């Protein structure tokens, strides 16, 4: 029995073949959502929503996670009372080879550039 079956709180996710490039790019176009994805990519592990330090309200944070989930960028599952988040790297890499790594590298370069004021 899965956690979602045990709790009855399954969250909707697009199947791999339903993930669209436009939705992924839209989801990653927001700085807060990109920040969340960068954290997930850096840890390569599941993180609970409360482990993210995002400077927005809880309802805004919930919205950002929902956009990422509905676009197919992340998978969310309940583990007990915690909502756990994981990057859908295998699906994204399979559908759009190199896209995620390129976007993450570009975000790292931009972050470095902006932090140095150049």
LOLOLO-775096 format. One record per residue (C-alpha): residue number from 1; residue in three letters; x, y, z. Coordinates in pm, 1 decimal, padded with zeros to 6 digits. Example, Ala and Ser with C-alpha at 12.3 -4.5 7.8 and 13.67 -1.06 7.14 Angstrom:
! LOLOLO-775096
<r torfi="1" rovex="Ala" east="01230.0" north="-00450.0" up="00780.0"/>
<r torfi="2" rovex="Ser" east="01367.0" north="-00106.0" up="00714.0"/>
//
This chain:
! LOLOLO-775096
<r torfi="1" rovex="Unk" east="00000.0" north="00000.0" up="00000.0"/>
<r torfi="2" rovex="Unk" east="00140.9" north="00340.2" up="-00088.6"/>
<r torfi="3" rovex="Unk" east="00141.6" north="00642.7" up="00139.5"/>
<r torfi="4" rovex="Unk" east="-00118.9" north="00811.3" up="-00075.5"/>
<r torfi="5" rovex="Unk" east="-00343.9" north="00506.8" up="-00054.4"/>
<r torfi="6" rovex="Unk" east="-00294.1" north="00491.9" up="00320.3"/>
<r torfi="7" rovex="Unk" east="-00373.8" north="00858.9" up="00371.6"/>
<r torfi="8" rovex="Unk" east="-00623.5" north="00900.5" up="00090.0"/>
<r torfi="9" rovex="Unk" east="-00450.7" north="01221.0" up="-00014.9"/>
<r torfi="10" rovex="Unk" east="-00317.0" north="01156.4" up="-00361.9"/>
<r torfi="11" rovex="Unk" east="-00201.1" north="01463.0" up="-00552.0"/>
<r torfi="12" rovex="Unk" east="-00258.9" north="01493.9" up="-00926.9"/>
<r torfi="13" rovex="Unk" east="00050.9" north="01478.1" up="-01147.1"/>
<r torfi="14" rovex="Unk" east="00075.2" north="01472.2" up="-01524.2"/>
<r torfi="15" rovex="Unk" east="00188.9" north="01141.9" up="-01669.9"/>
<r torfi="16" rovex="Unk" east="00530.1" north="01160.0" up="-01834.1"/>
<r torfi="17" rovex="Unk" east="00377.9" north="01169.8" up="-02184.4"/>
<r torfi="18" rovex="Unk" east="00152.9" north="01460.8" up="-02079.4"/>
<r torfi="19" rovex="Unk" east="00439.2" north="01690.0" up="-01972.1"/>
<r torfi="20" rovex="Unk" east="00470.7" north="01983.2" up="-02213.2"/>
<r torfi="21" rovex="Unk" east="00774.5" north="02201.2" up="-02272.2"/>
<r torfi="22" rovex="Unk" east="00566.4" north="02520.3" up="-02251.3"/>
<r torfi="23" rovex="Unk" east="00438.5" north="02426.0" up="-01903.8"/>
<r torfi="24" rovex="Unk" east="00787.9" north="02337.8" up="-01780.3"/>
<r torfi="25" rovex="Unk" east="00934.7" north="02664.0" up="-01909.6"/>
<r torfi="26" rovex="Unk" east="00646.8" north="02863.1" up="-01760.1"/>
<r torfi="27" rovex="Unk" east="00694.2" north="02694.2" up="-01423.6"/>
<r torfi="28" rovex="Unk" east="01067.5" north="02766.0" up="-01425.7"/>
<r torfi="29" rovex="Unk" east="01025.6" north="03127.8" up="-01540.2"/>
<r torfi="30" rovex="Unk" east="00935.3" north="03240.4" up="-01187.6"/>
<r torfi="31" rovex="Unk" east="01234.7" north="03320.6" up="-00961.5"/>
<r torfi="32" rovex="Unk" east="01082.2" north="03151.8" up="-00654.8"/>
<r torfi="33" rovex="Unk" east="00996.8" north="02833.8" up="-00843.6"/>
<r torfi="34" rovex="Unk" east="01340.9" north="02826.2" up="-01001.4"/>
<r torfi="35" rovex="Unk" east="01489.0" north="02864.8" up="-00653.7"/>
<r torfi="36" rovex="Unk" east="01286.6" north="02565.1" up="-00529.9"/>
<r torfi="37" rovex="Unk" east="01399.5" north="02354.1" up="-00825.8"/>
<r torfi="38" rovex="Unk" east="01762.5" north="02456.1" up="-00774.2"/>
<r torfi="39" rovex="Unk" east="01742.0" north="02342.2" up="-00410.8"/>
<r torfi="40" rovex="Unk" east="01587.0" north="02009.9" up="-00511.5"/>
<r torfi="41" rovex="Unk" east="01850.8" north="01958.3" up="-00781.2"/>
<r torfi="42" rovex="Unk" east="02130.9" north="02036.1" up="-00535.8"/>
<r torfi="43" rovex="Unk" east="02013.4" north="01781.4" up="-00277.7"/>
<r torfi="44" rovex="Unk" east="01887.0" north="01513.6" up="-00518.8"/>
<r torfi="45" rovex="Unk" east="01659.0" north="01398.9" up="-00236.0"/>
<r torfi="46" rovex="Unk" east="01302.0" north="01451.8" up="-00125.8"/>
<r torfi="47" rovex="Unk" east="01246.9" north="01764.8" up="00078.5"/>
<r torfi="48" rovex="Unk" east="00939.0" north="01866.9" up="00273.0"/>
<r torfi="49" rovex="Unk" east="00776.1" north="02197.6" up="00189.8"/>
<r torfi="50" rovex="Unk" east="00885.5" north="02334.4" up="00529.0"/>
<r torfi="51" rovex="Unk" east="01254.3" north="02275.0" up="00442.5"/>
<r torfi="52" rovex="Unk" east="01248.7" north="02551.0" up="00181.4"/>
<r torfi="53" rovex="Unk" east="01333.0" north="02902.5" up="00292.9"/>
<r torfi="54" rovex="Unk" east="01128.9" north="03112.8" up="00052.6"/>
<r torfi="55" rovex="Unk" east="01046.8" north="03474.1" up="00142.8"/>
<r torfi="56" rovex="Unk" east="00676.4" north="03454.8" up="00055.0"/>
<r torfi="57" rovex="Unk" east="00355.3" north="03367.7" up="00238.5"/>
<r torfi="58" rovex="Unk" east="00250.8" north="03007.6" up="00294.3"/>
<r torfi="59" rovex="Unk" east="-00033.2" north="03040.7" up="00041.9"/>
<r torfi="60" rovex="Unk" east="00206.7" north="03176.6" up="-00221.7"/>
<r torfi="61" rovex="Unk" east="00450.9" north="02894.4" up="-00148.3"/>
<r torfi="62" rovex="Unk" east="00167.2" north="02643.4" up="-00190.6"/>
<r torfi="63" rovex="Unk" east="00082.5" north="02802.8" up="-00526.3"/>
<r torfi="64" rovex="Unk" east="00443.8" north="02774.0" up="-00644.7"/>
<r torfi="65" rovex="Unk" east="00461.6" north="02405.0" up="-00550.3"/>
<r torfi="66" rovex="Unk" east="00130.0" north="02339.2" up="-00724.7"/>
<r torfi="67" rovex="Unk" east="00252.0" north="02502.9" up="-01048.0"/>
<r torfi="68" rovex="Unk" east="00571.5" north="02295.6" up="-01036.2"/>
<r torfi="69" rovex="Unk" east="00373.9" north="01975.1" up="-00971.9"/>
<r torfi="70" rovex="Unk" east="00106.4" north="02038.1" up="-01234.0"/>
<r torfi="71" rovex="Unk" east="00369.3" north="02118.7" up="-01496.8"/>
<r torfi="72" rovex="Unk" east="00551.5" north="01791.8" up="-01426.2"/>
<r torfi="73" rovex="Unk" east="00868.0" north="01947.6" up="-01283.5"/>
<r torfi="74" rovex="Unk" east="00828.9" north="01797.1" up="-00936.2"/>
<r torfi="75" rovex="Unk" east="00649.4" north="01505.6" up="-00775.7"/>
<r torfi="76" rovex="Unk" east="00475.9" north="01560.0" up="-00441.7"/>
<r torfi="77" rovex="Unk" east="00373.3" north="01280.9" up="-00207.2"/>
<r torfi="78" rovex="Unk" east="00245.8" north="01277.3" up="00147.4"/>
<r torfi="79" rovex="Unk" east="00462.8" north="01095.5" up="00398.6"/>
<r torfi="80" rovex="Unk" east="00261.9" north="01107.5" up="00717.5"/>
<r torfi="81" rovex="Unk" east="00167.0" north="01472.1" up="00756.8"/>
<r torfi="82" rovex="Unk" east="00458.6" north="01605.7" up="00551.0"/>
<r torfi="83" rovex="Unk" east="00425.4" north="01684.1" up="00182.5"/>
<r torfi="84" rovex="Unk" east="00750.8" north="01568.6" up="00024.8"/>
<r torfi="85" rovex="Unk" east="00888.5" north="01711.8" up="-00298.9"/>
<r torfi="86" rovex="Unk" east="01123.9" north="01554.1" up="-00551.1"/>
<r torfi="87" rovex="Unk" east="01249.1" north="01672.3" up="-00887.0"/>
<r torfi="88" rovex="Unk" east="01119.9" north="01461.9" up="-01178.1"/>
<r torfi="89" rovex="Unk" east="01467.1" north="01458.5" up="-01332.2"/>
<r torfi="90" rovex="Unk" east="01429.4" north="01122.6" up="-01508.3"/>
<r torfi="91" rovex="Unk" east="01107.9" north="01231.5" up="-01678.6"/>
<r torfi="92" rovex="Unk" east="01241.2" north="01574.3" up="-01773.9"/>
<r torfi="93" rovex="Unk" east="01574.9" north="01439.1" up="-01898.8"/>
<r torfi="94" rovex="Unk" east="01396.0" north="01169.0" up="-02097.1"/>
<r torfi="95" rovex="Unk" east="01159.4" north="01415.0" up="-02263.4"/>
<r torfi="96" rovex="Unk" east="01391.7" north="01713.8" up="-02301.1"/>
<r torfi="97" rovex="Unk" east="01754.8" north="01591.5" up="-02289.5"/>
<r torfi="98" rovex="Unk" east="01989.3" north="01852.9" up="-02145.6"/>
<r torfi="99" rovex="Unk" east="01717.5" north="02111.6" up="-02075.5"/>
<r torfi="100" rovex="Unk" east="01718.0" north="02088.0" up="-01697.1"/>
<r torfi="101" rovex="Unk" east="02097.6" north="02083.5" up="-01668.3"/>
<r torfi="102" rovex="Unk" east="02124.6" north="02381.3" up="-01906.2"/>
<r torfi="103" rovex="Unk" east="01865.2" north="02581.7" up="-01713.6"/>
<r torfi="104" rovex="Unk" east="02024.8" north="02502.4" up="-01378.6"/>
<r torfi="105" rovex="Unk" east="02371.0" north="02596.6" up="-01507.8"/>
<r torfi="106" rovex="Unk" east="02233.6" north="02921.4" up="-01651.2"/>
<r torfi="107" rovex="Unk" east="02063.5" north="02999.2" up="-01318.5"/>
<r torfi="108" rovex="Unk" east="02391.4" north="02935.1" up="-01135.2"/>
<r torfi="109" rovex="Unk" east="02579.8" north="03165.9" up="-01372.6"/>
<r torfi="110" rovex="Unk" east="02317.1" north="03436.9" up="-01332.9"/>
<r torfi="111" rovex="Unk" east="02322.5" north="03405.5" up="-00953.9"/>
<r torfi="112" rovex="Unk" east="02702.5" north="03438.1" up="-00952.6"/>
<r torfi="113" rovex="Unk" east="02691.5" north="03733.2" up="-01191.4"/>
<r torfi="114" rovex="Unk" east="02426.3" north="03916.2" up="-00990.1"/>
<r torfi="115" rovex="Unk" east="02596.2" north="03852.1" up="-00657.3"/>
<r torfi="116" rovex="Unk" east="02919.6" north="04002.5" up="-00793.7"/>
<r torfi="117" rovex="Unk" east="02745.0" north="04301.9" up="-00947.2"/>
<r torfi="118" rovex="Unk" east="02873.5" north="04245.4" up="-01300.5"/>
//
